[in-house]
Amino acid sequence: MEEYRARAAAAAAAAPKPLPLNSHTQHISPRATTFNRLFAALYSLAILALFYHHLSSLLNPISFTSFFISLSLFISDLVLAFSWVACQSNRMNPLRRREFLGNLKLLLEKDSDFPALDVFICTADPYKEPPMNVVNTALSVMAYDYPTSKISVYVSDDGGSALTLFAFMEAAKFAAVWLPFCRKNEVVERNPDAFFASNKDYYCNPEMEKIKIMYEKMKMGVENVMEKGEVGNEEHLAFHKWTKSFTSHNHPAIIQVLLESSKNKDIVGESLPNLIYVSRQKSVTSHHHFKAGALNNLLRVSATMTNAPLILTSDCDVYSNDPQTPNRVLCYFLDSKLARNLSYIQFPQLFHGVNKNDIYASDFKRLYIFNPMGMDGLLGPAYLGTGCFFARRALFGGPSSFEPPELPQLDPNHVVKTAICSQQVLDLAHVVAGCDYENNTKWGSKIGFRYGSLVEDYFTGYHLQSEGWRSLFCNPKRAAFYGDAPITLLDGMNQAKRWVIGLLDVAVSKYNTITFGVRTLGLLMGLSYSYNIFWALLPFSVIVYAFLPQLALINGISIFPKVLDPWFVLYAFLFLGAYGQDLFEFILEGYTFHKWWNDQRIWSIRALSGFFFGFIEFVLRSFKISALSFNVTSKVIDQEQSKRYYQGLFDFGTPSPMFVPMTTASIVNFTAGVIGIWRLLGGAWEQLFLQVFLTGFVVINCWPLYEAMVFRNDGGKLPPKITFISLFLALLLYSLFFAFLHVF
């Protein structure tokens, strides 16, 4: 990278002085920052007042029951307060950036001026992650507006599927036609599937129609092979490696060069990017470290073949939506003021096909946009797992503490001079792709993507920044990447469960974000990383507020201040302030009230399902009762589920224990709401107003559940057995609470 930065600096110095050569700018809104800081100070005082009120109640209990209720509310509010404080760190200095691609072109005039780029695409299961989706992702990055001879795409197939290899063999043929078509017509959507979906009139253009026919032929061929479930050995010698003893968990390393830039040309004679299929060796006796292990394998294999200074990591379903994206990255990586400590540039993870009001809050606005902007004003955003460009050097120790790999060929500064198809290179690539290669090395601890957590992206970014690296958040007007969002509630909950397990791995390790994080990154950055950690504790707070005030309301017990009590104003401010600030941020970023409402609702649902069950599974795993597993989120679309999703209907059709807590909460709150209104009409409005208000708020949020329980008859309705189990648990909770009141 140094030679490229030096060349860029020389070009900048030689350019005419009047010409602006800033390749990027940054902006912090003084008004927003000032408002956030003032509000944070005011709200913090309110939180302190709340805890004073709680402590007063705890120190002067009327009965054991009141002590128990006060203690539960105190602990619950403590978790919520820590979560809120951690979130404020992302609001102290939000940063926005802008790139000037026109100025970059003045610095990089020839193809040889561009640094090489290795692209890592990970897939694991052809039946959950259809090969055609992966192919479209690969084609979209192969078609970047970037010198094709500088691009190398590595596809990691952790499932070791011949079906995926076959799909990419077909993709290699189609690329020879697709890439020149995109360049000639200045196509912006370079994912073929997305392009043809947005250009319905392709039949009016003979060239476009021809490409469409070729694409459909390729797609049909891949889908036919998928339907058969196998590829005939006669297709290609590479498929002979799939013997009878070959399984997805036990097989040799397979590395297949499908396109070699120095040899393969497209239909107009231009070089094609390198395209390499990689399936690392697997053995049931060796730990493969899930996605982090797959990425480290690609890091080593690519080092033996191309060793590009820049690396893009992408999920199999996250395709490029802007062919200029790598050029945006160069605006920062070639800036000598930034580059020395710049480890990666993160783009927001955005999703296509999200329904109008985003009922499952699949866009994760806070996680993927708001928080990264806030972290960018500190030391930089967390690594989000996809849509991220790395400096290869950053994965080998800190800026001033280089960690040399065990082989000189894996050194990030090593220059590969041998053709990628040479036997020497392929032999070494197979060696470093071995399942036991990492034994007694620093891979996963000091080198590469980090092991020790299911959220390898979060953990890796956290480690890199603690080593002294900085990162940047690039959020251009045109989305750089689009991915597939889960269209069923259960898929989203399973994803949340996996995240919580991984975050708890970090929380209980020596790299805890409060201790290690604050010490190495500073208070605000440590708190920023801690915000995600608190997801694991949210279930306690949500369970308390979803059940305790309601059960007390059913029994006519007041647990909140009366309407005319001065403390009532404090509770009202805390509720309206937190939700109001969140809504204000959404509206300010151009999102609708409906999207905000669904976002705040889904966090409670996640807390009662994915987060709660993730916490339980982590505890069971800690006691060796449950084994560690990694569930791939399905990218296969069921037409009926898709139809319901775009109608804005929640999908509860698959019986799952995860639906039980939220269904139980909905039953308890509905019952409490009816009884609460009756009590208000009876004259208890002053004592019980806050509880009735809270119950009503929960009931409104639970409307999709009531709808699925009572009014719907489609495949997404709540299974009756979930309703009956939840009804039984609701009665049990009431009975236990009633007994508790009479005993104590």
Buried (B, 14 or more C-beta within 10 A) or exposed (E): BEEBBEBBBEBBEEBEEEEEBEBBEEEEBEEBBEBBBEBBEEBBEBBEBBEEBBEEBBEEBEEEBBBBBBBBBBBBBBBBBBBBBBBBBBBBBBBBBBBBBEBBEBBBEEEEBBBBBBBBBBBBBBBBBBBBBBBBBBBBBBBBBBBBBBBBBBBBBBBBBBBBBBBBBBBBEBBBBBBBBBBEEEBBBBBBBBBBEEBEEBEEEEEBEEBBEBBEEBBEBBBEBBEEEEBEBEBBEBBEBBEEEBEBEBBBBBBBBBBBBEEBBBEEEBBBBBBBBBBBBBBEEBEBBBBBBBBBBBBBBBBBBBBBBBBBBBBBBBBBBBBBBBBBBBBBBBBEEBBEBBBBBBBBBBBBBBBEBBBBBBBBBBBBBBBBBBBBBBBBBBBBBBBBBBBBBBBBBBBEEEBBBEBEBBBBBBEBEEBBBEEEBBEBBBBBBBBEBBEEBBBBEBBBBBBBBBBBBBBBBBBBBBBBBBBBBBBBEEBBBBBBBBBBBBBBBBBBBBBBBBBBBBBEEEBBBBEBBBEBBBEBBBBBBBBBBBBBBBBBBBBBBBBBBBBBBBBEBBBBBBBEBEBBEBBBBBBEBBBEBBBBBBEEEEBEEEBBBBBBBBBBBBBBBBBBBBBBBBEEBEEEEBEEEBEBBBBEBBEEBBBBBBEBBBBBBBBBEBBBBBBBBBBBBBBBBEBBBEBBEEEBBBBBBBBBBBBBBBBEBBEBBBBBBEEBEEBBBBBEEBBEBBBEBBBEBBEEBEEEBEEE
